[in-house]
């Protein structure tokens, strides 16, 4: 993953939305698949610490045909 960028922040609710571009490579035996994606994190300040409220992964070209993806985060 690359360095996250702040998309928006709401100081009233103490929420921050971050956007991070990334590449995901999956290897199965001798085959390799490369996927481009971006990850969106919604963070909330709770008890003086940032906590993840929501995490979303969007694959680029996700409507194209592809085999099963085994993504562990």
Secondary structure, DSSP 8 states (H G I E B T S, - for coil): ----EEEEEETTTTEEEEEEEEEEEEEETTEEEEEEEEEEEEEEEETTEEEEEEEEEEETTTTS---------
